[in-house]
Amino acid sequence: MAGSLNRVMLIGRLTADPEMRYLPSGQPVTQLRMATNRYGTSPDGERREFTDYHDVVVWNIGQRKLAELAGQYLHKGSLFYVEGRLQTRSWEGQDGQKRYRTEVNAQDIQFLEARGAGGEGDEGSGQRSAPLPVPGAGSSEPAGDVDPDDIPF
């Protein structure tokens, strides 16, 4: 096989309100923390639900103001779809140690709830979207979401 592929597609809920900031150049960037669920077998052999957490970075792309829309319409508990690529950044911490963070660099976001639905607050997307097909949705694994009240932060 020639070439490579770096593509991520996730559906999950925000674990905290979006953090939007502006770079010195004036370019907006929004950081999101997302939780997704999966099902598997625990070490004791019982079937259980596991939660994975993802850092998502959203930039405006051309005329699409994704960073601004995400910062304006998403809130803790919002259900949304993100598509993008994985990117690992590194920097040196204040203690001199090299630090790493792997993030989803968003190329598309879709709000999956009507305005006012979902987690805390009255703001939503202002639009209704049909749920997107989830790979493996035909499996025997039960469906589920992260309950915003179960998020520890």
C-alpha positions in Angstrom: 0.0 0.0 0.0 1.4 3.4 -1.0 0.9 6.5 1.2 -0.7 6.8 4.6 -3.9 8.0 6.2 -4.5 10.2 9.2 -8.2 10.5 9.7 -10.2 10.7 13.0 -14.1 10.6 13.3 -15.6 10.9 16.8 -19.1 11.4 18.2 -19.1 12.3 21.9 -20.0 14.9 24.5 -18.1 17.9 25.7 -16.6 17.5 29.2 -16.2 21.2 29.8 -17.2 24.5 28.1 -15.1 25.4 25.0 -12.0 27.5 25.6 -11.8 30.1 22.8 -8.8 32.4 22.5 -7.1 34.6 19.8 -3.6 34.3 18.7 -1.5 37.5 18.4 -2.3 37.5 14.7 -6.0 37.7 15.6 -6.7 34.2 14.4 -9.3 32.4 16.7 -8.7 28.9 18.1 -11.1 26.9 20.2 -10.1 24.0 22.4 -12.6 21.3 23.3 -12.4 18.3 25.6 -14.5 15.4 24.4 -15.5 12.1 26.0 -16.5 9.0 24.0 -17.8 5.6 25.2 -16.8 2.1 24.2 -17.7 -1.3 25.6 -15.5 -4.2 26.4 -14.6 -6.8 29.0 -13.1 -5.8 32.3 -10.2 -7.8 33.8 -12.7 -9.8 35.9 -14.5 -10.9 32.8 -17.6 -8.6 33.1 -18.8 -6.6 30.2 -18.6 -2.9 31.0 -18.5 0.6 29.6 -15.2 2.5 29.2 -14.8 6.3 28.6 -12.0 7.8 26.5 -11.1 11.5 26.6 -9.9 13.5 23.6 -8.4 17.0 23.2 -9.8 18.7 20.1 -8.4 21.9 18.5 -10.7 23.9 16.2 -9.4 26.6 13.7 -11.3 28.7 11.2 -10.8 27.1 7.8 -11.1 29.5 4.9 -14.5 31.2 5.0 -15.8 28.5 7.5 -15.7 30.0 11.0 -15.5 26.6 12.8 -13.6 27.9 15.8 -16.0 30.8 16.4 -19.1 28.6 15.9 -17.8 25.9 18.2 -17.0 28.5 20.9 -20.4 30.1 20.5 -22.8 27.1 20.2 -21.2 24.2 22.1 -21.3 23.9 25.9 -20.5 21.3 28.5 -22.6 18.2 27.7 -23.2 19.0 24.0 -23.3 16.0 21.7 -21.3 16.6 18.5 -19.4 15.0 15.7 -15.8 16.0 14.8 -13.7 14.9 11.9 -10.0 15.7 11.5 -6.5 14.4 11.9 -4.3 13.4 14.8 -1.4 15.7 15.6 1.2 15.5 18.4 2.8 18.7 19.7 5.8 18.9 22.0 7.2 21.6 24.2 9.5 22.1 27.1 7.8 22.4 30.5 8.7 24.9 33.2 10.6 22.1 34.9 12.7 21.5 31.8 11.0 18.2 30.9 9.8 17.6 27.4 6.0 17.4 27.2 3.8 15.9 24.5 0.1 16.2 23.7 -1.8 14.3 21.0 -4.8 16.3 19.7 -7.5 16.0 17.1 -7.1 18.9 14.7 -10.7 19.4 13.5 -11.5 19.8 9.9 -15.3 19.5 10.3 -17.7 19.8 13.2 -21.5 19.0 13.3 -23.8 19.8 16.2 -26.0 16.8 16.8 -28.6 18.3 19.1 -31.3 20.9 18.7 -30.9 24.2 20.5 -31.3 23.8 24.3 -31.0 20.0 24.2 -28.3 18.0 26.0 -26.1 19.2 28.8 -26.1 22.4 30.9 -27.3 25.7 29.7 -29.9 26.8 27.1 -27.6 27.2 24.1 -27.4 24.5 21.4 -26.6 24.5 17.8 -29.7 26.2 16.5 -30.0 23.4 13.9 -31.1 19.8 13.9 -28.8 17.1 12.4 -29.5 13.5 11.8 -27.2 11.2 13.7 -24.3 10.1 11.6 -23.6 6.4 11.0 -21.2 5.1 13.5 -18.7 2.4 12.2 -19.6 -0.9 13.8 -23.1 0.3 14.8 -24.5 -3.0 13.6 -22.5 -4.8 16.3 -24.0 -6.4 19.4 -22.5 -3.6 21.6 -25.1 -1.5 23.4 -25.5 2.2 22.6 -24.7 4.8 25.2 -23.5 8.3 25.9 -21.4 10.0 28.5 -23.8 11.5 31.1 -22.5 15.1 31.8 -23.2 14.6 35.5 -20.7 11.7 35.5 -17.8 13.8 34.2 -15.3 14.3 37.1 -14.2 17.9 36.0 
